[in-house]
Amino acid sequence: MVATDVEILFRCLDLTALRGDETADDVRNLCARGAEHGVAALVVFPEHVSVAKRALEGTYVRVATVGGGFPDASAPLDDRLADARRAIAADPDELDVVFDRRLVLDDRLDRARDEVAMLREIAGARPLKVILETAELGSPERVGAAALAACAGGADFVKSSTGKAGPATPEAVRAMVAAVRAFHERTGERVGINVAGGVRTRAQAEEYADLVRRELGDDWITPGLFRIGASGLLDDLVGS
């Protein structure tokens, strides 16, 4: 394993405030910590986007929000698309959406790709991170198929988890990375890897960074192509 500089891990870190009971002060406090350590982004609900953007004004930390039926994509498609539009109306820098994994389990990958494309259109020029919820897909083969469908639909990142249904695993992330590599070889387009769910230590973060570096190259270890979504990781990095 190649040791990853802790400052790189900070720059690739997404902090989240997505429990659902956060106050504006909670968001401001997390923003202050994110700005202090130069993280990539803060992910908040749409109602807190304006709070976070004001708190982070003058920094390089981006503000992301969630839409498209977060956290489980169980609503009808029209409702999920409307939810994504409401999220974009809050004017975030990035949009995180949930992949409808039922389509993968039913082997309707073309439909899954098309739904991602609809969300891509709503996001416009903003980076679109598509959450696969890998813990519920059941096998690396399904994770890889879901990741390829998301890439084909226009995802800027494929993301492992909402953090609510189960953690990321090396096997799942390896399948995501293989799909991104295959998509890059086929199209020349680069899609980022966002590891989220259960990453709490620097050692875990380095393991995933090493996996991405080994399979995709050093160029992927930048905030534009590699993120770790893990607020719980911050304290361990600070103590490193």
N, C-alpha and C positions, 0 to 999 in steps of 0.2 A: 504494500500500500504506500502511495505517495502522500506524505503529510501535506495537508492544505493549510495555508496561512490563515490564522484566525480572522484577520481583517477581510479576507476574501469571503469567509463564511458570513461575517456580519453583512457585507455588501449584497449577499445573495439571500438574505433572510427576510421572509414575510412574517410580520407580526399580525396576530388576529384578535379581533374583539367581536366574537360571534357567538357568545353564550346566549345572548338574547336579553340579558338583564343589565347590560352595561349602561351607566349614566354618561352624560356628556363629560363629566369630570374624569370618569374612568378612561374615556377615549383620549382626553387631553393628556392624562398622565402617561398613557402608553405611547402617545405621539412624542412626548418629551424624551422618553427612553429610546424610542426609535431614532429620533434626531441625534441624540447624544452619541449613539453608536453607529450611525450611518447605514441603517438597514435599507433594503430595497424598497419595501412597501409596507403599508398598514392596510389590513383588510377589515372593513367595517360594514355594517348594514347601511342601506341607502339613507336612512334618516340621520346618520352620523357623518355622512360624507362632508357636509359643509363645516362641521365642527373640526374634523380632522384636517381639512384643507387649510382652514384658518390657523390651526395649531402648527402646521408644518410649512407655512408660508416662509419662503426664503431658504428652504432646505432642498435637498435632492430626493427626499423620500416621497415616493408616490403614494396615492390613495386609491385603493381598489375597493370595489363593492361586489356584492353577490346578487344574482338575479336568475331568472329562468327556472324558478321553482325550487330554489334552495330550501332545505338540504336534500330532498329525495326525488325531485322531478316527478312526483306522482300526479300532479294536476294535469288536466287536458292541455294539449299543445297550445291552443290559443291563449289560455291563461298564463302559461309559462312564457310565451312570447310577450304578452302584455306586461308581465312582471319584469322581464328584461328591459323593456322600454321605460318602465318606471325607474329602474335602476340607472339607466343611462341619463334620464332626466335630472338626476342628482349631480351630474357632471363629474363622475369619477375619472381617474387617469387610466384605470384598468377595470375589466369586468371578468368576474369568475362565475361560471355557469355550471350547472350539474347536467351531466350526460344521462340520457334516459336508458339506464342499463337493461331495462326490460326488453328493449329492441335487440340487444346483443344476445340475451338469454333466449329470445325467440328467433335468432338468426336472421334478423331484419337489418342487416348492416347498411344497406343502401338507404333505408329510411333514417337510420341513425346519422349517417353522413349528411343527409339532406336537412335534418333538424339542426345540426351544428352549423350548416351553411346559412340557415335562417337567422340564427343567433349571431353569426359572423356579420351579417348585413346590419343587424341592429347595433352591434358594437361599433361599426364604422372603423375609424382608424385606430381606435383604442386596442391595446393588446387584449386578446381573448384567451382566458385560461379555462380549459374544459376539464371538469372534475369527473373522473371515471368511476370513483368509488370501487376500487379494485378488490376490497375485502368481500364484496358481494357478487363478484363476477365468477368466482369459483375455480378458475384455472388460469395458468399463464397464457394458454392459447386464447382464451376469451379476452384477457387483458390486452394482449397484443392486437387482436382483431378490433377491439374497441378503440385502442390508441390509433390504429391506422384509419379507422372511420373518422375519428376526430381530426386527424391531420388532413385527410382528404376534404373535410368540410370547411377547413380554413382556420383551425385552432392555431394560436401562437404558442401555447403551452398545452401539454397534457399533464394533468395533475392527478395524483394518486387517490386523494381522499378528502372528504369534508372534515375529517377528524371526529365524526359522530357515529360512523357505522363500523369502524375498525381501523387499525393502523396500517401504514405502509409496510411492506415486507421487501427484502432484497429480491425475492423471486418475482414479485409483481413489478418492481421498478426495473428489473432486468428485462422483462417482457416489454415494458414501455420503451426502454432504450432501444431494444432491437427493432421495434416498429418505427421509431423515429429515424434510426439509421437506414432502414429499408426505404422509408419515404424519401429521405435525403438522396440516397443513391438513385432512386427512380426519377425524382423531380428536380433535384438540386436545391430544394427549399429546406430551410432549417426550422425545426420546431423545438421549442424548449421543453425541458423536463422540470416539473415542479413536484418535489417529494413532500408530502404533507401527511400528518397523522402518526403520532407516536414517536417522533424524533425528539429526544430530550437531552442527548449528550453530544459533546463534540465528537466523540469516537463514532457515534452513529452517523453524524453529519459527514464526517470524513470518509466513512465507508461508502456513502452514496455519491459523494463528490468523486471518489476514486473510481467507482463504477462508471460514472458518466465520462470521466476523463479517459479511462481505458478504452471504452467502446466508441466514443464520439470525438475525442480529442480535446486538447487544452482549450481550444477556442470556445467550447461549450461552457466552460467554468467562468461565466460572466453573468451579471444580473439579467441580461437580455435573453439568456438561454438556459439558465439554471437557477432555480429557487428552492428554498427549503421553507415550507410553511409550518412554523413551530414556535409559538410564543414561549413555550416551556424551555426551549433551547437557549434563550437569551441569557439566563442566569448562569448556565454552565459555560457559555462562551465568555461572559464577563469575568468569570473566575479562572479562566485558562491562563 
